Amino acid sequence: MAIAEAMLRYHEAHGEWPTQREIADQIGLNTTNMSPYFSALIKKGIAMKIPDVGRRNVALTDKGETLVRQGWQPSML
């Protein structure tokens, strides 16, 4: 499962954006490996940093949500 898709599913289920640990657990990655993935999503405009919210500091952008809902895969951008 893609990180962006996992983020959207978590947000829809819980009403808040997931932590990096929650996403890592959900998709089976080590939390120490998550930072480059989030950085790539931010660079592509799929995700954004949210200042001053503690651990839940990465969210999908409107563009990211739309792409995930349309079946976007990371290799498509």
Biopython code that builds the backbone (N, CA, C, O; Angstrom):
import numpy as np
from Bio.PDB.StructureBuilder import StructureBuilder

atoms = [
    (1, "MET", "N", (0.852, -1.187, 0.000)),
    (1, "MET", "CA", (0.000, 0.000, 0.000)),
    (1, "MET", "C", (0.891, 1.241, 0.000)),
    (1, "MET", "O", (1.879, 1.295, 0.733)),
    (2, "ALA", "N", (0.556, 2.211, -0.796)),
    (2, "ALA", "CA", (1.325, 3.439, -0.887)),
    (2, "ALA", "C", (1.148, 4.284, 0.376)),
    (2, "ALA", "O", (0.114, 4.234, 1.042)),
    (3, "ILE", "N", (2.166, 5.044, 0.676)),
    (3, "ILE", "CA", (2.141, 5.891, 1.863)),
    (3, "ILE", "C", (1.000, 6.902, 1.790)),
    (3, "ILE", "O", (0.266, 7.082, 2.762)),
    (4, "ALA", "N", (0.851, 7.558, 0.649)),
    (4, "ALA", "CA", (-0.206, 8.565, 0.517)),
    (4, "ALA", "C", (-1.587, 7.941, 0.696)),
    (4, "ALA", "O", (-2.461, 8.538, 1.325)),
    (5, "GLU", "N", (-1.786, 6.754, 0.152)),
    (5, "GLU", "CA", (-3.072, 6.075, 0.310)),
    (5, "GLU", "C", (-3.307, 5.708, 1.769)),
    (5, "GLU", "O", (-4.416, 5.866, 2.279)),
    (6, "ALA", "N", (-2.272, 5.220, 2.439)),
    (6, "ALA", "CA", (-2.386, 4.875, 3.858)),
    (6, "ALA", "C", (-2.703, 6.113, 4.689)),
    (6, "ALA", "O", (-3.490, 6.042, 5.633)),
    (7, "MET", "N", (-2.094, 7.250, 4.343)),
    (7, "MET", "CA", (-2.368, 8.498, 5.057)),
    (7, "MET", "C", (-3.836, 8.885, 4.908)),
    (7, "MET", "O", (-4.489, 9.251, 5.885)),
    (8, "LEU", "N", (-4.350, 8.804, 3.689)),
    (8, "LEU", "CA", (-5.738, 9.189, 3.447)),
    (8, "LEU", "C", (-6.706, 8.258, 4.171)),
    (8, "LEU", "O", (-7.675, 8.719, 4.774)),
    (9, "ARG", "N", (-6.453, 6.967, 4.116)),
    (9, "ARG", "CA", (-7.322, 6.007, 4.814)),
    (9, "ARG", "C", (-7.341, 6.278, 6.317)),
    (9, "ARG", "O", (-8.399, 6.243, 6.945)),
    (10, "TYR", "N", (-6.171, 6.547, 6.890)),
    (10, "TYR", "CA", (-6.086, 6.825, 8.326)),
    (10, "TYR", "C", (-6.881, 8.093, 8.647)),
    (10, "TYR", "O", (-7.651, 8.127, 9.607)),
    (11, "HIS", "N", (-6.687, 9.125, 7.841)),
    (11, "HIS", "CA", (-7.370, 10.399, 8.073)),
    (11, "HIS", "C", (-8.886, 10.227, 8.004)),
    (11, "HIS", "O", (-9.615, 10.787, 8.823)),
    (12, "GLU", "N", (-9.355, 9.465, 7.039)),
    (12, "GLU", "CA", (-10.792, 9.228, 6.921)),
    (12, "GLU", "C", (-11.343, 8.440, 8.108)),
    (12, "GLU", "O", (-12.472, 8.673, 8.540)),
    (13, "ALA", "N", (-10.554, 7.516, 8.628)),
    (13, "ALA", "CA", (-11.009, 6.671, 9.735)),
    (13, "ALA", "C", (-10.921, 7.359, 11.091)),
    (13, "ALA", "O", (-11.734, 7.086, 11.973)),
    (14, "HIS", "N", (-9.934, 8.257, 11.272)),
    (14, "HIS", "CA", (-9.668, 8.820, 12.595)),
    (14, "HIS", "C", (-9.872, 10.332, 12.703)),
    (14, "HIS", "O", (-9.878, 10.874, 13.808)),
    (15, "GLY", "N", (-10.036, 11.013, 11.580)),
    (15, "GLY", "CA", (-10.263, 12.455, 11.618)),
    (15, "GLY", "C", (-9.023, 13.275, 11.889)),
    (15, "GLY", "O", (-9.122, 14.472, 12.156)),
    (16, "GLU", "N", (-7.853, 12.655, 11.826)),
    (16, "GLU", "CA", (-6.585, 13.371, 11.989)),
    (16, "GLU", "C", (-5.543, 12.650, 11.144)),
    (16, "GLU", "O", (-5.710, 11.486, 10.778)),
    (17, "TRP", "N", (-4.472, 13.364, 10.846)),
    (17, "TRP", "CA", (-3.413, 12.766, 10.036)),
    (17, "TRP", "C", (-2.568, 11.839, 10.895)),
    (17, "TRP", "O", (-2.377, 12.104, 12.082)),
    (18, "PRO", "N", (-2.062, 10.762, 10.320)),
    (18, "PRO", "CA", (-1.285, 9.797, 11.100)),
    (18, "PRO", "C", (0.133, 10.283, 11.384)),
    (18, "PRO", "O", (0.655, 11.171, 10.710)),
    (19, "THR", "N", (0.731, 9.681, 12.390)),
    (19, "THR", "CA", (2.153, 9.919, 12.652)),
    (19, "THR", "C", (2.957, 9.063, 11.685)),
    (19, "THR", "O", (2.421, 8.147, 11.061)),
    (20, "GLN", "N", (4.228, 9.361, 11.564)),
    (20, "GLN", "CA", (5.096, 8.543, 10.712)),
    (20, "GLN", "C", (5.150, 7.105, 11.231)),
    (20, "GLN", "O", (5.205, 6.165, 10.437)),
    (21, "ARG", "N", (5.137, 6.927, 12.525)),
    (21, "ARG", "CA", (5.158, 5.577, 13.108)),
    (21, "ARG", "C", (3.883, 4.804, 12.739)),
    (21, "ARG", "O", (3.945, 3.621, 12.406)),
    (22, "GLU", "N", (2.748, 5.469, 12.799)),
    (22, "GLU", "CA", (1.487, 4.800, 12.457)),
    (22, "GLU", "C", (1.480, 4.351, 10.997)),
    (22, "GLU", "O", (1.008, 3.259, 10.680)),
    (23, "ILE", "N", (1.999, 5.188, 10.121)),
    (23, "ILE", "CA", (2.080, 4.807, 8.709)),
    (23, "ILE", "C", (3.077, 3.674, 8.522)),
    (23, "ILE", "O", (2.794, 2.711, 7.809)),
    (24, "ALA", "N", (4.231, 3.778, 9.150)),
    (24, "ALA", "CA", (5.243, 2.715, 9.037)),
    (24, "ALA", "C", (4.681, 1.378, 9.493)),
    (24, "ALA", "O", (4.886, 0.357, 8.837)),
    (25, "ASP", "N", (3.975, 1.382, 10.611)),
    (25, "ASP", "CA", (3.359, 0.148, 11.114)),
    (25, "ASP", "C", (2.319, -0.391, 10.135)),
    (25, "ASP", "O", (2.230, -1.600, 9.922)),
    (26, "GLN", "N", (1.543, 0.494, 9.549)),
    (26, "GLN", "CA", (0.464, 0.089, 8.651)),
    (26, "GLN", "C", (0.996, -0.536, 7.362)),
    (26, "GLN", "O", (0.401, -1.480, 6.843)),
    (27, "ILE", "N", (2.115, -0.017, 6.841)),
    (27, "ILE", "CA", (2.614, -0.529, 5.564)),
    (27, "ILE", "C", (3.838, -1.432, 5.707)),
    (27, "ILE", "O", (4.381, -1.917, 4.714)),
    (28, "GLY", "N", (4.268, -1.652, 6.950)),
    (28, "GLY", "CA", (5.346, -2.604, 7.190)),
    (28, "GLY", "C", (6.754, -2.086, 6.948)),
    (28, "GLY", "O", (7.639, -2.855, 6.573)),
    (29, "LEU", "N", (6.971, -0.800, 7.157)),
    (29, "LEU", "CA", (8.314, -0.234, 7.036)),
    (29, "LEU", "C", (8.848, 0.149, 8.409)),
    (29, "LEU", "O", (8.088, 0.313, 9.363)),
    (30, "ASN", "N", (10.146, 0.288, 8.491)),
    (30, "ASN", "CA", (10.802, 0.751, 9.708)),
    (30, "ASN", "C", (10.639, 2.269, 9.778)),
    (30, "ASN", "O", (10.797, 2.951, 8.765)),
    (31, "THR", "N", (10.330, 2.798, 10.938)),
    (31, "THR", "CA", (10.106, 4.251, 11.063)),
    (31, "THR", "C", (11.338, 5.062, 10.687)),
    (31, "THR", "O", (11.201, 6.201, 10.239)),
    (32, "THR", "N", (12.521, 4.520, 10.854)),
    (32, "THR", "CA", (13.733, 5.265, 10.495)),
    (32, "THR", "C", (13.855, 5.441, 8.988)),
    (32, "THR", "O", (14.618, 6.290, 8.527)),
    (33, "ASN", "N", (13.122, 4.661, 8.219)),
    (33, "ASN", "CA", (13.173, 4.764, 6.758)),
    (33, "ASN", "C", (12.089, 5.662, 6.177)),
    (33, "ASN", "O", (12.034, 5.833, 4.959)),
    (34, "MET", "N", (11.243, 6.229, 6.990)),
    (34, "MET", "CA", (10.085, 6.978, 6.502)),
    (34, "MET", "C", (10.416, 8.384, 5.999)),
    (34, "MET", "O", (9.781, 8.861, 5.059)),
    (35, "SER", "N", (11.367, 9.034, 6.587)),
    (35, "SER", "CA", (11.654, 10.433, 6.267)),
    (35, "SER", "C", (11.883, 10.685, 4.773)),
    (35, "SER", "O", (11.312, 11.636, 4.239)),
    (36, "PRO", "N", (12.682, 9.886, 4.082)),
    (36, "PRO", "CA", (12.868, 10.149, 2.643)),
    (36, "PRO", "C", (11.573, 10.032, 1.833)),
    (36, "PRO", "O", (11.381, 10.761, 0.860)),
    (37, "TYR", "N", (10.700, 9.128, 2.228)),
    (37, "TYR", "CA", (9.435, 8.967, 1.524)),
    (37, "TYR", "C", (8.553, 10.198, 1.699)),
    (37, "TYR", "O", (7.962, 10.693, 0.739)),
    (38, "PHE", "N", (8.472, 10.684, 2.932)),
    (38, "PHE", "CA", (7.681, 11.891, 3.187)),
    (38, "PHE", "C", (8.294, 13.091, 2.471)),
    (38, "PHE", "O", (7.569, 13.921, 1.923)),
    (39, "SER", "N", (9.610, 13.186, 2.472)),
    (39, "SER", "CA", (10.282, 14.289, 1.770)),
    (39, "SER", "C", (9.959, 14.272, 0.285)),
    (39, "SER", "O", (9.733, 15.325, -0.312)),
    (40, "ALA", "N", (9.935, 13.088, -0.317)),
    (40, "ALA", "CA", (9.619, 12.976, -1.743)),
    (40, "ALA", "C", (8.174, 13.390, -2.015)),
    (40, "ALA", "O", (7.900, 14.075, -3.001)),
    (41, "LEU", "N", (7.246, 12.977, -1.146)),
    (41, "LEU", "CA", (5.846, 13.369, -1.319)),
    (41, "LEU", "C", (5.677, 14.882, -1.187)),
    (41, "LEU", "O", (4.897, 15.490, -1.920)),
    (42, "ILE", "N", (6.406, 15.484, -0.257)),
    (42, "ILE", "CA", (6.347, 16.940, -0.067)),
    (42, "ILE", "C", (6.921, 17.647, -1.294)),
    (42, "ILE", "O", (6.345, 18.619, -1.781)),
    (43, "LYS", "N", (8.046, 17.160, -1.788)),
    (43, "LYS", "CA", (8.687, 17.772, -2.953)),
    (43, "LYS", "C", (7.780, 17.726, -4.182)),
    (43, "LYS", "O", (7.790, 18.653, -4.991)),
    (44, "LYS", "N", (6.996, 16.655, -4.328)),
    (44, "LYS", "CA", (6.088, 16.509, -5.469)),
    (44, "LYS", "C", (4.760, 17.237, -5.274)),
    (44, "LYS", "O", (3.927, 17.259, -6.180)),
    (45, "GLY", "N", (4.558, 17.830, -4.098)),
    (45, "GLY", "CA", (3.320, 18.551, -3.831)),
    (45, "GLY", "C", (2.159, 17.654, -3.432)),
    (45, "GLY", "O", (1.009, 18.093, -3.424)),
    (46, "ILE", "N", (2.448, 16.411, -3.105)),
    (46, "ILE", "CA", (1.422, 15.454, -2.695)),
    (46, "ILE", "C", (1.101, 15.630, -1.212)),
    (46, "ILE", "O", (-0.047, 15.479, -0.795)),
    (47, "ALA", "N", (2.113, 15.946, -0.432)),
    (47, "ALA", "CA", (1.961, 16.139, 1.014)),
    (47, "ALA", "C", (2.572, 17.484, 1.402)),
    (47, "ALA", "O", (3.283, 18.112, 0.618)),
    (48, "MET", "N", (2.279, 17.907, 2.627)),
    (48, "MET", "CA", (2.825, 19.162, 3.139)),
    (48, "MET", "C", (3.098, 19.024, 4.628)),
    (48, "MET", "O", (2.453, 18.241, 5.327)),
    (49, "LYS", "N", (4.053, 19.789, 5.092)),
    (49, "LYS", "CA", (4.343, 19.854, 6.524)),
    (49, "LYS", "C", (3.319, 20.764, 7.178)),
    (49, "LYS", "O", (2.958, 21.805, 6.630)),
    (50, "ILE", "N", (2.853, 20.361, 8.358)),
    (50, "ILE", "CA", (1.933, 21.179, 9.140)),
    (50, "ILE", "C", (2.717, 21.693, 10.352)),
    (50, "ILE", "O", (3.115, 20.896, 11.201)),
    (51, "PRO", "N", (2.941, 22.984, 10.447)),
    (51, "PRO", "CA", (3.713, 23.507, 11.577)),
    (51, "PRO", "C", (2.946, 23.448, 12.891)),
    (51, "PRO", "O", (1.720, 23.553, 12.926)),
    (52, "ASP", "N", (3.699, 23.279, 13.962)),
    (52, "ASP", "CA", (3.163, 23.406, 15.329)),
    (52, "ASP", "C", (2.073, 22.405, 15.697)),
    (52, "ASP", "O", (1.151, 22.757, 16.433)),
    (53, "VAL", "N", (2.148, 21.186, 15.215)),
    (53, "VAL", "CA", (1.154, 20.194, 15.616)),
    (53, "VAL", "C", (1.797, 18.930, 16.188)),
    (53, "VAL", "O", (1.138, 17.894, 16.275)),
    (54, "GLY", "N", (3.030, 18.995, 16.568)),
    (54, "GLY", "CA", (3.678, 17.843, 17.183)),
    (54, "GLY", "C", (3.976, 16.745, 16.182)),
    (54, "GLY", "O", (4.490, 17.002, 15.094)),
    (55, "ARG", "N", (3.650, 15.523, 16.559)),
    (55, "ARG", "CA", (4.021, 14.367, 15.738)),
    (55, "ARG", "C", (3.180, 14.213, 14.477)),
    (55, "ARG", "O", (3.641, 13.608, 13.509)),
    (56, "ARG", "N", (1.995, 14.728, 14.462)),
    (56, "ARG", "CA", (1.119, 14.604, 13.286)),
    (56, "ARG", "C", (1.334, 15.815, 12.380)),
    (56, "ARG", "O", (0.445, 16.645, 12.191)),
    (57, "ASN", "N", (2.539, 15.883, 11.829)),
    (57, "ASN", "CA", (2.940, 17.108, 11.149)),
    (57, "ASN", "C", (3.039, 16.981, 9.632)),
    (57, "ASN", "O", (3.592, 17.868, 8.983)),
    (58, "VAL", "N", (2.517, 15.903, 9.052)),
    (58, "VAL", "CA", (2.491, 15.758, 7.599)),
    (58, "VAL", "C", (1.069, 15.400, 7.177)),
    (58, "VAL", "O", (0.455, 14.486, 7.728)),
    (59, "ALA", "N", (0.564, 16.127, 6.204)),
    (59, "ALA", "CA", (-0.793, 15.896, 5.689)),
    (59, "ALA", "C", (-0.747, 15.865, 4.172)),
    (59, "ALA", "O", (0.189, 16.380, 3.560)),
    (60, "LEU", "N", (-1.745, 15.267, 3.574)),
    (60, "LEU", "CA", (-1.865, 15.325, 2.123)),
    (60, "LEU", "C", (-2.371, 16.701, 1.727)),
    (60, "LEU", "O", (-3.171, 17.308, 2.438)),
    (61, "THR", "N", (-1.903, 17.182, 0.595)),
    (61, "THR", "CA", (-2.445, 18.418, 0.030)),
    (61, "THR", "C", (-3.752, 18.078, -0.684)),
    (61, "THR", "O", (-4.087, 16.905, -0.845)),
    (62, "ASP", "N", (-4.478, 19.089, -1.105)),
    (62, "ASP", "CA", (-5.687, 18.845, -1.894)),
    (62, "ASP", "C", (-5.332, 18.062, -3.152)),
    (62, "ASP", "O", (-6.044, 17.136, -3.541)),
    (63, "LYS", "N", (-4.225, 18.444, -3.783)),
    (63, "LYS", "CA", (-3.745, 17.739, -4.977)),
    (63, "LYS", "C", (-3.477, 16.273, -4.641)),
    (63, "LYS", "O", (-3.856, 15.379, -5.399)),
    (64, "GLY", "N", (-2.825, 16.029, -3.508)),
    (64, "GLY", "CA", (-2.515, 14.665, -3.091)),
    (64, "GLY", "C", (-3.768, 13.839, -2.852)),
    (64, "GLY", "O", (-3.850, 12.691, -3.290)),
    (65, "GLU", "N", (-4.736, 14.410, -2.167)),
    (65, "GLU", "CA", (-5.992, 13.690, -1.914)),
    (65, "GLU", "C", (-6.685, 13.339, -3.222)),
    (65, "GLU", "O", (-7.169, 12.220, -3.394)),
    (66, "THR", "N", (-6.731, 14.290, -4.138)),
    (66, "THR", "CA", (-7.368, 14.041, -5.435)),
    (66, "THR", "C", (-6.656, 12.931, -6.190)),
    (66, "THR", "O", (-7.305, 12.034, -6.729)),
    (67, "LEU", "N", (-5.337, 12.981, -6.234)),
    (67, "LEU", "CA", (-4.570, 11.957, -6.946)),
    (67, "LEU", "C", (-4.771, 10.566, -6.337)),
    (67, "LEU", "O", (-4.940, 9.589, -7.065)),
    (68, "VAL", "N", (-4.754, 10.478, -5.022)),
    (68, "VAL", "CA", (-4.949, 9.181, -4.356)),
    (68, "VAL", "C", (-6.337, 8.638, -4.682)),
    (68, "VAL", "O", (-6.485, 7.453, -4.981)),
    (69, "ARG", "N", (-7.336, 9.482, -4.628)),
    (69, "ARG", "CA", (-8.710, 9.041, -4.925)),
    (69, "ARG", "C", (-8.868, 8.586, -6.388)),
    (69, "ARG", "O", (-9.740, 7.776, -6.705)),
    (70, "GLN", "N", (-8.010, 9.119, -7.269)),
    (70, "GLN", "CA", (-8.068, 8.744, -8.683)),
    (70, "GLN", "C", (-7.198, 7.526, -8.999)),
    (70, "GLN", "O", (-7.097, 7.120, -10.157)),
    (71, "GLY", "N", (-6.569, 6.941, -7.971)),
    (71, "GLY", "CA", (-5.757, 5.746, -8.188)),
    (71, "GLY", "C", (-4.300, 6.021, -8.512)),
    (71, "GLY", "O", (-3.621, 5.169, -9.085)),
    (72, "TRP", "N", (-3.820, 7.185, -8.159)),
    (72, "TRP", "CA", (-2.435, 7.572, -8.410)),
    (72, "TRP", "C", (-1.464, 6.592, -7.761)),
    (72, "TRP", "O", (-1.695, 6.093, -6.660)),
    (73, "GLN", "N", (-0.375, 6.332, -8.475)),
    (73, "GLN", "CA", (0.728, 5.554, -7.953)),
    (73, "GLN", "C", (1.973, 6.432, -8.001)),
    (73, "GLN", "O", (2.081, 7.272, -8.895)),
    (74, "PRO", "N", (2.924, 6.271, -7.067)),
    (74, "PRO", "CA", (4.099, 7.143, -7.015)),
    (74, "PRO", "C", (4.846, 7.257, -8.345)),
    (74, "PRO", "O", (5.373, 8.327, -8.648)),
    (75, "SER", "N", (4.908, 6.217, -9.127)),
    (75, "SER", "CA", (5.654, 6.267, -10.391)),
    (75, "SER", "C", (4.945, 7.085, -11.457)),
    (75, "SER", "O", (5.516, 7.342, -12.517)),
    (76, "MET", "N", (3.701, 7.502, -11.193)),
    (76, "MET", "CA", (2.930, 8.247, -12.193)),
    (76, "MET", "C", (3.274, 9.732, -12.239)),
    (76, "MET", "O", (2.854, 10.416, -13.172)),
    (77, "LEU", "N", (4.019, 10.253, -11.273)),
    (77, "LEU", "CA", (4.391, 11.664, -11.284)),
    (77, "LEU", "C", (5.847, 11.845, -11.579)),
    (77, "LEU", "O", (6.331, 12.975, -11.627)),
]
sb = StructureBuilder()
sb.init_structure("model")
sb.init_model(0)
sb.init_chain("A")
sb.init_seg("    ")
for serial, (resi, resn, name, xyz) in enumerate(atoms, 1):
    if name == "N":
        sb.init_residue(resn, " ", resi, " ")
    sb.init_atom(name, np.array(xyz, "f"), 0.0, 1.0, " ", f" {name:<3s}", serial, name[0])
structure = sb.get_structure()
